[in-house]
Amino acid sequence: MAVNVMDWWSQARSFLADVQTEAKRVTWPGWKQTVTQTVVALVFVSFIAIYLGIVDLALTRSIDYFLSLLN
């Protein structure tokens, strides 16, 4: 069992070393690009939330209307 734990530890260290090497190769976005993409994402999510809220409201009122016709 101790062999498996040591083997796992060795593999984990090797993996983390590979991650560190790859992270150094990445071209990280600049501050301006990060802020711009964040704003775009927030605006997009806001529009989707508003759209889904309107659709939900319309469907809720439609269902309430049709159910009221049955009573």
N, C-alpha and C positions, 0 to 999 in steps of 0.2 A: 504494500500500500504506500509506503514511503517513496518508492520509486515513482509511482504515478503522480504524487503530489509534487515532487521535485521536477518531473517532466512537465507538468502543467505550469509550474512557476517559471521554468525556462522558456516555455512557449509564450507565456504572457509577457515576459521581459522582451523577448524577440519581437513580438507583435507591437509593443509600445515603442520600441526603438524604430521599427518600420513606420509607425504612425508619425513619430517625430521627424523622421527623414522626409516623408511625403509632405508634411505640413510646411516644411521649409521651402518646398518647390512650388507651393500654391501662390498664385498672384492674388493677393488680398485686395478687395476693393478699397478705394480711398474713402475719406470721411464724407465728401460731397455725394459720391455715388451711393453710399450706404444710407444717407439721409433721404436722398431722392427716392430710392427704392422703397424705403420704409413708408414715406408719405404716399407713394403710389399704392402700396399694399393696403394702407389704412383707408384711403379713399375708395378703393375697390371693395373692400370688406364692408364699408359703410353703405355703399350703393346696393350691394347684395342684401344687406340686412334690411334696408328700407324696402327694397323690392319684395323680399319674402314677407315682411310685415304687412305690406299692402295686399299681397296675394292671400295671406292668412286671414286678414280682415274681410276681404271680399268673399272668400270661401265660407267663413264663419257666418257672415250675414246671409249668404245664399242658403246655406243649410238651415239656419234659423227660420228664414222665410218659408222654405218648403216644408219644414216640420210644423210651422204654425198653420199651414194650409190643411194639414192632416187633422188638426184638433178641432 
